[in-house]
C-alpha cells in the first residue's frame, strides 16, 4: 500500500489546520464552493474542530467522533474515481455490484489508515495551501501546498499536490502527490502485482484484512 508519508499527508489534509484562515470551523460543506482550495481549507477546519478533543476509544463520544470523521473524509475523497483509476482494465470487467463492493472496501481501508496515521500528527502540524489550477472545463483541479510540523515525533516539511475532480457538485480528492510519490500510482502498482499473483479475490481478501486491522 502507499507509503506512510502519503497517508500522513492525507491525514494532515483533514486533521491539520490550514494556515491563513480565520473563518469559524464548519462541519457541513456548503452547497457549492467554486474554489477547490477553499473546499480543502473548509474541510480541514471542520475535521480539526471535530478532532479537537480526545475520548477513550470505547466511549460513545469516540464512536460519534470517528463516524463524523469518516463522513467528512468521504465527502473530501472520490473513492470511486480512485478505485477505477487504480484498477484500470480490471475495473472494466467487474459487475456493478463488485465495483460497489470494491469502492466500499477501499474507502474502509483509506479511512482506517488516515484515522490511525492522524493520531501521530502533532498539534503544530499545519498546511499552507499556496495555489490552485483548474482545467478549462472546470472538471479537474490541483491544489499545491506545503505540510509542515511534527508527525510521529519527527519534523516534517513536504511539498504536496492534491488532485481533484468535480463530481456531483463538489471537488473531491482522487490523488495526493508528494515529491513524486503518488498515492494513486502506488495503489495501481500494488493492486496489479497482487492481482497477478493472487487474483482479484486475493486482493479483496488483503484489503478487508487490513481495513479490519488484521494486516500484521
C-alpha positions as CSV (number, residue, x, y, z in Angstrom):
1,X,0.0,0.0,0.0
2,X,1.1,3.6,-0.4
3,X,3.8,4.9,1.9
4,X,3.4,6.2,5.4
5,X,4.3,9.7,4.3
6,X,1.4,9.7,1.8
7,X,-1.1,8.7,4.5
8,X,0.3,11.3,6.9
9,X,-0.2,13.9,4.2
10,X,-3.8,12.8,3.6
11,X,-4.4,12.8,7.3
12,X,-2.7,16.2,7.6
13,X,-5.1,17.5,5.0
14,X,-8.1,16.5,7.1
15,X,-6.7,16.7,10.7
16,X,-4.3,19.6,10.4
17,X,-5.3,23.2,10.4
18,X,-4.9,25.4,7.3
19,X,-2.8,28.4,7.6
20,X,-4.1,31.9,6.9
21,X,-7.7,31.2,7.7
22,X,-9.7,32.8,10.5
23,X,-13.2,31.5,9.5
24,X,-15.1,29.6,12.1
25,X,-14.9,25.8,11.6
26,X,-17.9,24.3,9.9
27,X,-18.9,20.6,10.0
28,X,-21.1,20.8,6.9
29,X,-20.0,21.6,3.4
30,X,-21.8,24.5,1.7
31,X,-23.9,23.7,-1.4
32,X,-21.2,24.9,-3.8
33,X,-17.8,26.4,-3.3
34,X,-16.2,27.2,-6.7
35,X,-12.6,27.1,-5.4
36,X,-11.0,23.7,-4.8
37,X,-8.5,25.3,-2.4
38,X,-11.4,26.8,-0.4
39,X,-13.1,23.4,-0.2
40,X,-9.9,21.7,1.1
41,X,-9.4,24.5,3.7
42,X,-13.0,24.3,4.9
43,X,-12.8,20.5,5.2
44,X,-9.5,20.8,7.2
45,X,-11.1,23.3,9.6
46,X,-14.2,21.1,10.0
47,X,-12.2,18.0,10.8
48,X,-9.9,19.9,13.1
49,X,-12.9,21.1,15.1
50,X,-14.3,17.5,15.2
51,X,-11.0,16.1,16.5
52,X,-10.2,18.9,18.9
53,X,-10.9,16.7,21.9
54,X,-9.7,13.1,22.7
55,X,-12.0,10.5,24.1
56,X,-11.5,6.9,25.3
57,X,-11.7,4.5,22.4
58,X,-14.6,2.7,24.0
59,X,-16.8,5.7,24.7
60,X,-19.9,6.8,22.7
61,X,-18.2,10.1,22.1
62,X,-15.3,8.4,20.4
63,X,-17.7,6.4,18.2
64,X,-19.5,9.6,17.2
65,X,-16.2,11.4,16.5
66,X,-15.0,8.5,14.3
67,X,-18.3,8.5,12.4
68,X,-18.1,12.2,11.8
69,X,-14.5,12.0,10.6
70,X,-15.4,9.2,8.2
71,X,-18.3,11.2,6.8
72,X,-16.3,14.3,6.2
73,X,-13.4,12.3,4.8
74,X,-15.8,10.6,2.5
75,X,-17.0,14.0,1.3
76,X,-13.5,15.1,0.5
77,X,-12.3,12.0,-1.4
78,X,-13.7,10.3,-4.5
79,X,-13.3,6.7,-3.7
80,X,-14.9,5.5,-6.9
81,X,-12.6,7.6,-9.0
82,X,-9.6,6.2,-7.1
83,X,-10.8,2.7,-7.5
84,X,-11.5,3.0,-11.2
85,X,-8.1,4.6,-11.9
86,X,-6.2,2.2,-9.7
87,X,-7.7,-1.0,-11.1
88,X,-7.5,0.0,-14.7
89,X,-8.7,-2.7,-17.0
90,X,-9.7,-4.9,-14.1
91,X,-12.4,-2.4,-13.3
92,X,-13.9,-2.7,-16.8
93,X,-14.6,-6.4,-16.2
94,X,-16.3,-6.1,-12.8
95,X,-20.0,-6.2,-12.3
96,X,-21.8,-3.2,-10.9
97,X,-22.1,-5.0,-7.5
98,X,-18.4,-5.9,-7.5
99,X,-17.5,-2.3,-8.3
100,X,-19.6,-1.0,-5.4
101,X,-18.1,-3.6,-3.0
102,X,-14.6,-2.7,-4.0
103,X,-15.2,1.0,-3.6
104,X,-16.6,0.3,-0.1
105,X,-13.5,-1.8,0.8
106,X,-11.1,0.8,-0.4
107,X,-13.0,3.5,1.5
108,X,-12.7,1.5,4.7
109,X,-9.0,0.9,4.1
110,X,-8.2,4.6,3.5
111,X,-10.3,5.7,6.4
112,X,-8.6,3.3,8.8
113,X,-5.2,4.4,7.6
114,X,-6.0,8.1,7.9
115,X,-7.5,7.7,11.3
116,X,-4.5,5.7,12.5
117,X,-1.9,8.0,11.0
118,X,-3.8,11.0,12.2
119,X,-3.0,10.0,15.7
120,X,0.6,10.6,15.0
121,X,0.2,14.2,13.9
122,X,1.3,16.8,16.4
123,X,-0.8,19.9,17.3
124,X,1.6,22.1,15.4
125,X,1.1,20.3,12.1
126,X,-0.2,22.8,9.5
127,X,-0.9,23.0,5.8
128,X,-0.2,26.1,3.8
129,X,-2.3,26.0,0.7
130,X,-0.4,28.1,-1.8
131,X,-2.1,28.0,-5.2
132,X,-4.6,26.1,-7.4
133,X,-5.0,25.3,-11.0
134,X,-8.4,24.4,-12.6
135,X,-9.0,22.9,-16.0
136,X,-10.7,24.9,-18.7
137,X,-13.9,22.9,-18.4
138,X,-13.7,23.0,-14.6
139,X,-13.8,19.2,-14.3
140,X,-10.3,18.8,-12.7
141,X,-8.0,20.8,-10.5
142,X,-4.8,20.7,-8.5
143,X,-4.1,22.4,-5.2
144,X,-0.5,22.9,-4.2
145,X,0.8,23.5,-0.7
146,X,3.3,22.6,2.0
147,X,2.8,20.4,5.0
148,X,5.0,21.3,8.0
149,X,5.1,20.2,11.6
150,X,5.7,17.2,13.8
151,X,4.5,13.7,12.9
152,X,5.4,10.6,14.9
153,X,8.0,12.6,16.8
154,X,9.8,13.9,13.7
155,X,9.7,17.3,12.0
156,X,8.2,17.1,8.5
157,X,8.2,19.6,5.7
158,X,6.9,18.3,2.4
159,X,5.5,19.9,-0.8
160,X,2.2,18.3,-1.7
161,X,-0.2,18.4,-4.6
162,X,-3.9,17.4,-4.1
163,X,-5.5,16.3,-7.4
164,X,-9.3,16.7,-7.5
165,X,-12.2,16.1,-9.8
166,X,-15.6,17.9,-9.9
167,X,-18.2,15.4,-9.2
168,X,-21.9,15.7,-8.0
169,X,-21.5,19.4,-7.2
170,X,-18.2,19.1,-5.2
171,X,-14.5,19.0,-5.6
172,X,-13.1,15.6,-4.4
173,X,-9.6,14.3,-4.0
174,X,-8.5,11.3,-6.1
175,X,-4.8,11.5,-5.6
176,X,-2.2,13.0,-3.3
177,X,1.3,13.5,-4.7
178,X,4.3,14.4,-2.6
179,X,7.8,14.7,-4.0
180,X,6.9,12.4,-6.9
181,X,5.2,9.9,-4.6
182,X,1.6,9.4,-5.8
183,X,-1.0,7.6,-3.7
184,X,-2.9,6.6,-6.8
185,X,0.2,5.3,-8.6
186,X,1.2,3.3,-5.5
187,X,-2.2,1.7,-5.4
188,X,-2.2,0.9,-9.1
189,X,1.2,-0.8,-8.9
190,X,0.4,-2.8,-5.8
191,X,-3.0,-3.8,-7.0
192,X,-1.6,-5.0,-10.3
193,X,1.1,-7.1,-8.5
194,X,-1.4,-8.7,-6.1
195,X,-4.0,-9.5,-8.8
196,X,-1.3,-11.1,-11.0
197,X,-0.1,-13.3,-8.1
198,X,-3.3,-14.0,-6.2
199,X,-6.3,-12.9,-8.4
200,X,-8.8,-10.1,-7.8
201,X,-10.3,-12.2,-4.9
202,X,-6.9,-12.3,-3.2
203,X,-6.7,-8.5,-3.4
204,X,-10.1,-8.1,-1.8
205,X,-9.1,-10.5,1.0
206,X,-6.0,-8.5,1.7
207,X,-7.9,-5.2,1.7
208,X,-10.6,-6.5,4.0
209,X,-8.0,-7.9,6.4
210,X,-6.1,-4.6,6.6
211,X,-9.2,-2.5,7.0
212,X,-10.2,-4.7,9.9
213,X,-6.7,-4.3,11.5
214,X,-5.7,-7.9,10.7
215,X,-2.8,-7.0,8.4
216,X,0.1,-7.8,10.8
